[in-house]
Amino acid sequence: MEFDKQSLPKHVAIIMDGNRRWAKEQGKPASFGHKTGAQTLEKIVRYANKIGIEHITAYAFSTENWKRAEEEVKALMALFQSYLDDYAKRADTENIKVKIVGNISELSEKMQKSIHNCMERTKNNTGITFNIALNYGGRDELIKAIQKISKEVKDGKLAIDDITEEVVSNNLYTQGQPDPDLLIRTSGELRLSNFLPWQLVYSEFLFVDKNWPDFDEEDLDKAIIEYQRRTRKFGAN
């Protein structure tokens, strides 16, 4: 499929929905769906890097996902642990910069070490920035930003009247990165689920009626073509 390579979205956000549903359809446990979903994500990030997308942010585990069955959460954490340790090597050879966005302080020390090692190993890579939203919640992110800004005001480092959109953006997990141009959510669900509420205010939304493990490079091409068909007005007439 052909799209205009000169007007690619710089930043694509993805809500990878449907892993469990897909696994159930295959007669497999949820963990099988999550593992296949991780493989799909890696494939999509590699392709996005190849075609020139600069940033991709994937919703891997939300602050609300802790409410799931304990067995599933344990399996997910084990998958993330193994994936980060293994993927750091491949990402490095593919010139991909990996960043974890979310409240990692609540994760195990072992997981935090894997996160640190992965980000440290890939920090100087110049290809796509791959943000993995892990233990991420949009409202939690905003609260933490408000707390940091409030402390600066309290310490006399920032005046209340000097709090701007830029100040808020610079206190979010995605600081230094452009807001997503395009949000893709799979499995036909039509909601944001507490994902990047500040950053997505002017993003184009695309809801795909396909479970995430079935999403492929052609689907990303179609999403880009649809994005390029739209006229972004940013509130203007």
N, C-alpha and C positions, 0 to 999 in steps of 0.2 A: 504494500500500500504506500502511496506517495503522499507526503506531507511537506509543507514548506519548512525546510531546515533552517531558514533565516528567522522564523518566528516561533521557535519552540518555547513551550513553557519553561521558565528557568527553574521552577520549583514545583514538584508534584507531591501531593500528600495522598496517602493511601490508607483506607480502613479495610483491612484484609478480613472481610466477614465471610463466614460459611465453611470454615475448616471442619467444625464438628458435624455440620449438616452433610457435608460431602463424605466424611468418614462413615456416617450412619448409612448413607445410600450404598456405600461399598461393603457394608456389613463389618466394618472395622471399628476399633475403639477410637475415642476422640484423639488420643495421643498420635495415632497414625495420621489423622487429618492435620494436626499441628505440624508434624514432621514434614509432611508433603507440602504444606503451606510455606514452611521455611525454605524448602527447595525452590518453590515457585518464586518466592521473594528474591532469592539470590539470583535467579535467572533474569527476573525483571530489572533488578538493579544493574546487573552486568550489561543488559541491553540498553538501558537508559544511559549508562555511561558511554556506551559505544556510539549512540546517536547524538550525544552532546547535551543532555539534560544536566544541569549543574547541581541540583539538590533534589533529594527524595526523602520524604519522611513517612515511615511506616508505623502504624499503630500496632504494637506487638502485645502489650499487656497493660491494661488500665488499672487505676487505683481501685476500681469497682470489681475487677476480676478476682480479687481475693475472696469474694463471696461464693465463688464456684466450689464444687466438691473438692475436698482436701486432696483426694487422690489425683484429680486432674491438675490442680495447682502444682503439686509436687512434680508431676510429670512435665509440666510446662517449664518449671524452674530448672529441672535437670536438662531439658532440651536447650534452653537458653544458655546454660552453663557450657554444655558440650559444643553448641553452635558457635559461641563467641570464641572459645579456645581454638576451634578448628578454623573458623572463618577468617580470623585475623591474618592468617598466613596467605590465604587466597586473595583477600582484599588488598593486601600489601602488594602482591605480585600484579594485581590488576589496576593499581594506582587509584584505589578507592579509599576515601577518608571516612572512617566510621566514627560516629558520635552517638552517645547514648543520651537521650533527653528524658528526664523524669526524676523522681525522687529516689535516687539510688541508695540513700543513706538507710532506707528501711530494708534493703536487701541483705543477704548473708555476706559475711566478710569474704568468703570464697568467691561469690558472684561479683562483689565489688572489685576484687583483685583482677578477675577476668575482664571486667569492663575497663578498668584502668590500663591493663596490658594491651587490650585491643585498640583502644583510642591512642595510646602512646605509640604503638607500632605503626599506625597508619596516619598519624597527625601531619606528616609532611607530604603526604600524597596530594597530587594536584588535579586528580580527576573528580568525579562526582562526590559530593558530600552525602553520605548515607546516614540519616538520622534514624535511630531505632528508638521509638517511644516505649520505654520500659518502666513500669510502675508510674505511668503518666496519667494525670487528670488535669483537664483544662482549668477547672476552678481552683484546684490545688496550686497550679502554676501561677495563677493570678494572685492568690493569697500570698504566696511566697514573694512575688514581685512587690506587692503592696508592703509587706513587712520589711523588705530590704530598702525600699524607697522611704518608708516611714522612719527607719533608723537613720538614714542620711539626713532627713529633716531634723530629727531629734538631736543629732550630733552637730547640727549647724552647717552641714556640708551642702545642703540643698534647700532652697527656699520653696515654699508651697507653690508660689506663682510660677516657678520654673519647671514644674512637673508637666511634661509634654508627652505626646504620643511616642516620640523618640526615646524619652527617658523610660517609659514603661517597656517599650520593645527591647531596650538594652538591659532590662532586668529579667527577661524571659529566658527559657532554656535555649531558644533559637536565636539569641542575640548575635548580631553580625551577619545574619542570613536574610535574604528577601522573603517576604511572606509568600505562601504557596499561590501560584497562579491557577492551579487546577487541583481539585479534590476528586478522587475516585473512590467510590465505595461499592464493593461487590455484594452479591447474594440478594440484591433487590431491596435491601432495607433502606429506608428514607429518613435517616436521622444522623446527627453528628456524634452522639454518644460521648459528649464531654471532650471532644478532640479539637485542640487548637482554636478555641473560641475567639481569641484576640486576632490571631494570624489569618483566619479564614474569612474575615468580614467582606472582602472583595474578590474572593476566589470564585472561579467557575466550578459548579458541582456537576458531577456525572455519576449517576447510579446505574450500575451494571447488573443485569439479572443473570448472574453466573457466580457460582461459588469460587472462592479465591483459588483453591488448588487447580481449577480449570482455566484460570486467567493466563494468557500467554502474550508473546510479543506482538502478535497481530491485534490483540485487544488493546494494547497500549497504543499502537499505531492509530486504531480507530478513535481512541480517546483524544489523541493529539489532533486528529483531523476535525473532530467535533469541536474541540477547544478553539481551533483556528477559524472555524465557521462563525463563532460568536463575536459580538462586538462588546468590548469591555468599556463601560462608561464611567466607572468609579464615582457614581452619584451625579454625573453631569447629564444634561438633556440628550 
